[in-house]
Amino acid sequence: MGSEKQLVSGDARAGDWIEADVPGGGPSRRGQISEVLGSGNHRHYRVRWDEAHESIFYPADGARIIRSERSDAP
């Protein structure tokens, strides 16, 4: 994953990655975006987390969206 770059949330697309800080300072969670939901300033994402589950994620402080070279074109 050496050719990934950090993005703002509005640029995220299916195939990109999310890293989210865990309250209390534990290790960050990481998951891949499978679907972009909402629009404009209300985007949120369906994410398949490394912990082997899926959820809807609303970006907040402590979240980073990372572009994957393998993501589909917009």
PyMOL commands that set and color helices and strands:
alter all, ss='L'
color gray80, all
select helices_A, chain A and resi 9-11+40-42
alter helices_A, ss='H'
color red, helices_A
select strands_A, chain A and resi 5-7+17-20+29-37+44-49+54-57+63-67
alter strands_A, ss='S'
color yellow, strands_A
deselect
rebuild
show_as cartoon
